[in-house]
């Protein structure tokens, strides 16, 4: 048996390779892929070679753990498939089940039962492919610790930013403003509960954020945001986040800039005198404050429950078969306004 795998062969080059599939051993399962989601942020950093070569690919994902960043690179972490075969010692009832796996983009793979998540029978595969996005959004909101009545700016309305907007709005904080250059994304943010949106490409973005926050529904305005969640993926977004805050505000930094440096001109007056707090957040770990009660498994199951309640269809803008993987990444790199979530689809036998 052979499988087709997506490889980043060098900077900005995507190829498909056929390779043999290892035999299913004791305690293992064979999964045939149905659909996988491409992460426009993290995957494009790897594809463009903007990740430090000194780091490992991803220590939190079993199939990538310990692997150094080098090309050709097999990457990805959001595959939904069907268990086609179970090895000795595995519950036979697992065969035929639709499951999620943190795994690179490829047509089939062998893994262990503890590395997959059996999905509810009624959950569409495309919705399940967005599970890492929802888990990331949940992790960011947990680390942001929003307070009722706070004025919040979500800077960057990609998939993670939109899911953060959805979760924040559902918690009924104070005025929530979404910031992004894309009209489509800003429209999604309003639909998900943002009170206002701001064009992130405008020359007066910070002033626009502050004006949008000034229209307080509680009758009293505290200048600037209490909380800014930075998810733009661009170093300039961090500077915007800092300058949009009021006194003693905080920035939750969810963006990963790879090799890109983040010059912070606002570490002068805007940061120093205003007692601004910078908080880092990354989904691969549970923040120490939560470890007494939360595990990664609990967080993932919570994200799965949240995902079941969300209409996923409006977020999926492109579906391409695995054979057109290079086109899928080209679409994402083009940064067209109408691009949001791009999926790779696989033919089931």
JOPEMO-V344311 format. One record per residue. N is the residue number from 1. RES is the residue in one letter. SS is DSSP state (alpha for helix, beta for strand, coil for the rest). Layout:
# JOPEMO-V344311
n: [N;N]
res: [RES;RES]
ss: [SS;SS]
This chain:
# JOPEMO-V344311
n: [1;2;3;4;5;6;7;8;9;10;11;12;13;14;15;16;17;18;19;20;21;22;23;24;25;26;27;28;29;30;31;32;33;34;35;36;37;38;39;40;41;42;43;44;45;46;47;48;49;50;51;52;53;54;55;56;57;58;59;60;61;62;63;64;65;66;67;68;69;70;71;72;73;74;75;76;77;78;79;80;81;82;83;84;85;86;87;88;89;90;91;92;93;94;95;96;97;98;99;100;101;102;103;104;105;106;107;108;109;110;111;112;113;114;115;116;117;118;119;120;121;122;123;124;125;126;127;128;129;130;131;132;133;134;135;136;137;138;139;140;141;142;143;144;145;146;147;148;149;150;151;152;153;154;155;156;157;158;159;160;161;162;163;164;165;166;167;168;169;170;171;172;173;174;175;176;177;178;179;180;181;182;183;184;185;186;187;188;189;190;191;192;193;194;195;196;197;198;199;200;201;202;203;204;205;206;207;208;209;210;211;212;213;214;215;216;217;218;219;220;221;222;223;224;225;226;227;228;229;230;231;232;233;234;235;236;237;238;239;240;241;242;243;244;245;246;247;248;249;250;251;252;253;254;255;256;257;258;259;260;261;262;263;264;265;266;267;268;269;270;271;272;273;274;275;276;277;278;279;280;281;282;283;284;285;286;287;288;289;290;291;292;293;294;295;296;297;298;299;300;301;302;303;304;305;306;307;308;309;310;311;312;313;314;315;316;317;318;319;320;321;322;323;324;325;326;327;328;329;330;331;332;333;334;335;336;337;338;339;340;341;342;343;344;345;346;347;348;349]
res: [X;X;X;X;X;X;X;X;X;X;X;X;X;X;X;X;X;X;X;X;X;X;X;X;X;X;X;X;X;X;X;X;X;X;X;X;X;X;X;X;X;X;X;X;X;X;X;X;X;X;X;X;X;X;X;X;X;X;X;X;X;X;X;X;X;X;X;X;X;X;X;X;X;X;X;X;X;X;X;X;X;X;X;X;X;X;X;X;X;X;X;X;X;X;X;X;X;X;X;X;X;X;X;X;X;X;X;X;X;X;X;X;X;X;X;X;X;X;X;X;X;X;X;X;X;X;X;X;X;X;X;X;X;X;X;X;X;X;X;X;X;X;X;X;X;X;X;X;X;X;X;X;X;X;X;X;X;X;X;X;X;X;X;X;X;X;X;X;X;X;X;X;X;X;X;X;X;X;X;X;X;X;X;X;X;X;X;X;X;X;X;X;X;X;X;X;X;X;X;X;X;X;X;X;X;X;X;X;X;X;X;X;X;X;X;X;X;X;X;X;X;X;X;X;X;X;X;X;X;X;X;X;X;X;X;X;X;X;X;X;X;X;X;X;X;X;X;X;X;X;X;X;X;X;X;X;X;X;X;X;X;X;X;X;X;X;X;X;X;X;X;X;X;X;X;X;X;X;X;X;X;X;X;X;X;X;X;X;X;X;X;X;X;X;X;X;X;X;X;X;X;X;X;X;X;X;X;X;X;X;X;X;X;X;X;X;X;X;X;X;X;X;X;X;X;X;X;X;X;X;X;X;X;X;X;X;X;X;X;X;X;X;X;X;X;X;X;X;X]
ss: [coil;beta;beta;beta;beta;beta;beta;beta;beta;beta;coil;coil;beta;beta;beta;beta;beta;beta;beta;beta;coil;coil;coil;coil;coil;coil;coil;beta;beta;beta;beta;beta;beta;beta;beta;beta;beta;coil;coil;coil;coil;alpha;alpha;alpha;alpha;alpha;alpha;coil;coil;coil;coil;coil;coil;coil;coil;beta;coil;coil;coil;coil;coil;coil;coil;coil;coil;coil;coil;beta;coil;coil;coil;coil;beta;coil;coil;coil;coil;coil;beta;beta;beta;beta;beta;beta;beta;beta;coil;coil;coil;coil;coil;alpha;alpha;alpha;coil;coil;coil;beta;beta;beta;beta;coil;coil;coil;coil;beta;coil;beta;beta;beta;beta;beta;alpha;alpha;alpha;beta;beta;beta;coil;coil;coil;coil;coil;coil;alpha;alpha;alpha;alpha;coil;coil;alpha;alpha;alpha;alpha;alpha;alpha;alpha;alpha;alpha;alpha;alpha;alpha;alpha;alpha;coil;coil;coil;coil;coil;coil;coil;beta;beta;beta;beta;coil;coil;coil;alpha;alpha;alpha;alpha;alpha;alpha;alpha;alpha;alpha;alpha;alpha;alpha;coil;coil;coil;coil;coil;beta;beta;beta;beta;beta;coil;coil;alpha;alpha;alpha;alpha;alpha;alpha;alpha;alpha;alpha;coil;coil;coil;coil;beta;beta;beta;beta;coil;coil;coil;coil;coil;alpha;alpha;alpha;alpha;alpha;alpha;alpha;alpha;alpha;alpha;coil;coil;coil;coil;coil;coil;coil;coil;coil;coil;beta;beta;beta;beta;beta;beta;coil;coil;coil;coil;alpha;alpha;alpha;alpha;alpha;alpha;alpha;alpha;alpha;alpha;beta;beta;beta;beta;beta;beta;beta;beta;beta;coil;coil;coil;coil;coil;coil;coil;coil;coil;coil;coil;alpha;alpha;alpha;coil;alpha;alpha;alpha;alpha;alpha;coil;coil;coil;beta;beta;beta;beta;coil;coil;coil;coil;coil;coil;coil;alpha;alpha;alpha;coil;coil;coil;coil;coil;alpha;alpha;alpha;alpha;alpha;alpha;alpha;alpha;alpha;alpha;alpha;alpha;alpha;coil;coil;coil;coil;alpha;alpha;alpha;beta;beta;beta;beta;beta;beta;alpha;alpha;alpha;alpha;alpha;alpha;alpha;alpha;alpha;alpha;alpha;alpha;alpha;coil;coil;coil;coil;coil;coil;beta;beta;beta;beta;beta;coil;coil;coil;coil]
